[in-house]
Amino acid sequence: MRLLLKCNPGLEDVTVTEAEEEYQSRIREVDVRKGRGRVILEVDSTSLRPVFRMRSVHSAALLSVEEPVGYSLDALKRIDNIARSSGVHRFIPFGAAFAVRSERIGEGHEYTSMDVARVVGKAVQEAYKEEYGVIPEVRLESPSISIMAEVDGEVFRLGVYVIGERSGHRRGYRVYDHPAALKSTLAYGLLRLAEARDSSVILDPMCGGGTVAIEAALLFEDAQIICLDKNPRHIEGAVRNAAAARVVDRIEFLVGDARRLEEIIGNEVVDFVASNPPYGIRMGDPSSVRRLYSKFILSLYNVMRPGGRAAIVTTESRHAVNVARRAGFNVAHIRKVRHGDLWVSLIVFEKPG
Ligand SMILES: C[S@@+](CC[C@H](N)C(=O)[O-])C[C@H]1O[C@@H](n2cnc3c(N)ncnc32)[C@H](O)[C@@H]1O
């Protein structure tokens, strides 16, 4: 079986590691589309249960076809032929309605994603009619089955979503919507890159609606998890989210200032940190955000145990790295990841052991 896993661009390696943990020796081939948020897996299995367990995946499709079609308008004719002969119409149960969800990745195409959806939809309906004698209904709202069609550069991919309609990063626990909430898949990625482990102390010192803390609680049974924010309204929201995720008893919620963590938590008690502090561009005043980072990172150094690791996402990478080095951290790792419509830096600091 071939699977297309869509994940956070920049965190494809996290998805590969998770897939290897889930499918183990049943993986035959892995193709990573770096920076595109795509991992294609060939597995010796027909079980989808491992995919449903994966926490780094936004959506997943059974992949039927992957073929180059090019950038010019002629590609639509090729897409039409591919869709007719692909057999994806056989996934539509008798009497059920379907939708085509299409995406176009990259520049330079002479056609749009809407063109792709239209061509695939018509081809699927006609293939269905030819085989079964009736035309299946197209329904864009809540269809029984969603067909995945995408053009990535010159390559066309066609399949059927197994996780898609309700995107995997919307776990269903977000009853309080923090205005700058992290995707739960990115929160999971931060925890993985911080190398957070069970039976340790994990802190998000600017936790907002609690996404990182909740993901940590869903991942680990025995960790001590601390969710801190200066804004009581966000902490109330984080408590509601954690209750919706059924992990409220597993997290300690604190209202406090991340610039004075040692006064709240104590010195050298935290093993792992994962967080997304405010971004300068969103706060409006770059100098105030830099002052916040300076104090916060120094304070973080004090509360972390030697050997501990902290992963943060930020737009202030140069300043954060300078301050972290001055504080005594080693910078273990920097990469770009996509957060909404921004490419931001994900930095991992290590306190020397
Ligand atoms: C980008 S948001 C975090 C969003 C969170 N990861 C989520 O998924 O909901 C940054 C948070 O930092 C908090 N914050 C800003 N300055 C702070 C400080 N000095 N101490 C503690 N929290 C602070 C804000 O209240 C805000 O909730």
The ligand as a Tripos MOL2 file, in Angstrom:
@<TRIPOS>MOLECULE
LIG
   27    29     1     0     0
SMALL
NO_CHARGES

@<TRIPOS>ATOM
      1 C1          2.1930   32.6250   20.6140 C.3       1 LIG1
      2 S1          1.3280   32.5240   22.1090 S.3       1 LIG1
      3 C2          1.4180   30.8220   22.5550 C.3       1 LIG1
      4 C3          0.2890   30.0200   21.9470 C.3       1 LIG1
      5 C4          0.2390   28.5910   22.4220 C.3       1 LIG1
      6 N1          1.3840   27.8150   22.0120 N.3       1 LIG1
      7 C5         -1.0460   27.9040   21.9450 C.2       1 LIG1
      8 O1         -0.9670   26.9330   21.1800 O.co2     1 LIG1
      9 O2         -2.1360   28.3590   22.2990 O.co2     1 LIG1
     10 C6          2.4200   33.3040   23.2070 C.3       1 LIG1
     11 C7          1.9020   33.3990   24.6400 C.3       1 LIG1
     12 O3          2.9410   34.0020   25.4300 O.3       1 LIG1
     13 C8          2.3100   34.6570   26.5000 C.3       1 LIG1
     14 N2          3.2910   35.5810   27.1020 N.ar      1 LIG1
     15 C9          3.7890   36.7220   26.5800 C.ar      1 LIG1
     16 N3          4.6710   37.2780   27.4410 N.ar      1 LIG1
     17 C10         4.7370   36.4520   28.5250 C.ar      1 LIG1
     18 C11         5.4680   36.4680   29.7270 C.ar      1 LIG1
     19 N4          6.3060   37.4550   30.0380 N.pl3     1 LIG1
     20 N5          5.2900   35.4580   30.6030 N.ar      1 LIG1
     21 C12         4.4310   34.4320   30.3290 C.ar      1 LIG1
     22 N6          3.7000   34.3790   29.2030 N.ar      1 LIG1
     23 C13         3.8520   35.3690   28.3080 C.ar      1 LIG1
     24 C14         1.1000   35.3220   25.8620 C.3       1 LIG1
     25 O4          0.1020   35.6020   26.8400 O.3       1 LIG1
     26 C15         0.6780   34.2760   24.8310 C.3       1 LIG1
     27 O5         -0.3710   33.4840   25.3310 O.3       1 LIG1
@<TRIPOS>BOND
     1     1     2 1
     2     2     3 1
     3     2    10 1
     4     3     4 1
     5     4     5 1
     6     5     6 1
     7     5     7 1
     8     7     8 2
     9     7     9 1
    10    10    11 1
    11    11    12 1
    12    11    26 1
    13    12    13 1
    14    13    14 1
    15    13    24 1
    16    14    15 ar
    17    14    23 ar
    18    15    16 ar
    19    16    17 ar
    20    17    18 ar
    21    17    23 ar
    22    18    19 1
    23    18    20 ar
    24    20    21 ar
    25    21    22 ar
    26    22    23 ar
    27    24    25 1
    28    24    26 1
    29    26    27 1
@<TRIPOS>SUBSTRUCTURE
     1 LIG1         1 GROUP 0 **** ****
